[in-house]
Amino acid sequence: MIGRLGRADQWPRAYRPLRPGSLLVQLLFLVAAEVALYQSYSVHDARFHWATHFLVALIATALWQGIHLLVMGRPAPGQLVSIVVFHLWAMWPDLAFRAGEVHERWMDWAALGHVSAHYLPGGDDTWLVLALLAIGSYVLLLTAWLRARHMEAAAGLAPALGVAGRAVVRPQPPMTHNR
């Protein structure tokens, strides 16, 4: 008998961040927010800043999503909204600059390399390659997680933490000793 973790209602919770309706709403929000952020840079004729910070945000999102998936054993909520969150984090010094603040050295490390990100050899081309690699790695990790959950469901097992069928933690039935 499978214990409490094996109930059918545990599966929908794990898959909740991947529901198509939720992802569609997040995608619409992401597009609207990014169009607004892009336009905000046009005021200072600095649209190239948008691309750099957006690509850095994609990398940070892929890392965050991957770490969350590995540690928590399920996708993080806000799969697409987190891109906007990381993008705002990467560009907050520009928002402060518009409010009259000066870019200071500490802002660089506190805002995902806000200034130094623009000096990467290859510029946005390099950031694009790194972002594609990070996103591709997360997609492969998520695919392995989905495959592992499918194998567990097909075998009638309770959801477990882990990727590619290798459980970090798997609920075990109580042991009985015959003495």
Order of alpha helices (4+ residues) and beta strands (2+ residues): alpha-alpha-alpha-alpha-alpha-alpha-beta-beta
